């Protein structure tokens, strides 16, 4: 089982690389020094995973969350990860807390 989990995590990480590179290119940021494209992709993928679990769970108490997570899929991507991702990316580097 651990080998399967490791393979799944590696595959998920590889799938997230392509959209992160596309976002970085479109926003004019360096993916090696700016983590925001990876953060955005991870946030969206997390919402999708929760929505998938809610849908597959049927009526096991997650029904109310299904609408919440599905509604988040309609939100602009940067809004999912908060104000740190919402501003124009090409204007400034991310600031530390």
N, C-alpha and C positions, 0 to 999 in steps of 0.2 A: 503493500500500500504506500509506504513512503516514497518509493520510486515513481508511482503514478501521480502522487500529489506534486512532487518536484517537477515532473514533466508538464503537468497542467499549469503550474505557476510559471514555468519558463515559457510555455506557449502563450499564456495570457500577456506576459511581459513583452514578448515579441510582437504580438498583435497591437499593443498599445504604442509601440515605437513609431510606426508609420504615421498615424494621425498626429503624434507629437511633433514629428519632423515637418509635416505639412503646416501645422499651426505656427510653428516657429518661423518657417519660411514666409508665410503670409504676413505675420506680424513683425518681421524684421528683427527677430531676437536670436541670440546664439544659444542653442539648446545645451551646450556644454557649460554655460555660466548662468543661464536663466532657467529655473525649475518650473516656471509657470505653465508652459505647454504640457509637461508631464503631469503636473497637478490637475490641470483641467481635464485631461484625458482620463486620469484615474478617478476623478470625481464623477464624470459622466458614466464611466464603466461601472462604478459602484452603484449608481442609481439604477442602471440597467439590470445589474445582478439582483438587487433588492426587488425590483419589479418582477423579474423572472421568478424569483422564489415565491413572491406573493401569489403570482398567477398559478404556479404549480402546486401551491399549498391548498388551493380551493377554498373551502370554508373552514379552515382550521384556526380562525381567529385573526388572520392577517388580511381579511377582506377590506377593512377600513384603511389599511396601509396601502392596499393596491391602488386606490384612487389617488392617494397622496403621492406615491412614487410615480405613477403614470402622469400626473399633473406636472411633476418636476421635469419630465422629459420634454414638455412643451416650452419650458423656460429657456431663455438664452443661456448658452453654456457658461459664460463667466459668472452669471448670477448664482449658479449652483455652488461655486466655491467661495463666494463672498467678495467683499470689496477689494481684496488684494489682487483679484484677477479682473475686476470689472472695468478699470480705467484703460486708457489707451496704452498699449504695450510699447509702442515705438518711442514714446516721449521720455520715459525714464526707466531706470533699473528698479527692480523691486527693492524695497527698503526693509531693514530688519526691525522687528518689534520695538 
